[in-house]
Every structure is written in structure tokens, then in C-alpha cells.
């Protein structure tokens, strides 16, 4: 199994990424609202305030989304990459995102098949 982490630069494309990943068999994705050091430096805004209010504060820090998923093998990792680049463009280009994947030595709690679906 592999962990896939994708930092999506443009949150407006999140639903398209999720739909594309679901179409290739990714059954669960954890999504975190994140920001990076460069955005922090440019915007010089405090990050925690929006969490206190439970929503974005007008004029707050521009963010991106970081997606985490566990997939069965390297073939699915490549499909995740292809699907992401099909939506945001070549990840080597600016303002697209960053995808990383690494093998996992132990996984427990991840279903081997989607709920209600056939075995993977």
C-alpha cells in the first residue's frame, strides 16, 4: 500500500480532483485546509483566526488543500498523478500543486474494497 499526499494549489479544483480520483477507484480521501511558507510570508496574516470563527475571515490568508489517501499499489499512485495533472496541468509548472507518494509498511483500518462494492 502507498500513501499519496497531494497539495492542491487551487481549492476551486478540489471537487474535480475528488471526482477524478473516485473514478479511478480511490475510495477515501482526507482533506486538510493548508497554507505554505511562501503564502504566509507574502500575506503576513495570522492563520488561526479563521478557525476560531469556523469560517474564512474576509481578507484572510489564501489557502490550498492537502489531500491524503492510501492506495493499493504504485499503479494507482500513477493514476492519481495522471488524474491530478489532467485537471491542474503539469505539476512541474507553477501554481499547480505537489504530489508525493511513499510505501507504507503497516496499514490497519483501510478496507480492501469500497463499501458495498466488489473486492478490489
Buried (B, 14 or more C-beta within 10 A) or exposed (E): BBBBBBBBBBBEBBEBBBEBBBEBBBBBBEBEBBBBEEBEEEBEBEBEEBEEEEEEEEEBBEBBBBBEBBBBEEEBBEBBBEBBBEBBEEBEEEEBBBBEBEEEEEEEEEEEEBEEEEEE
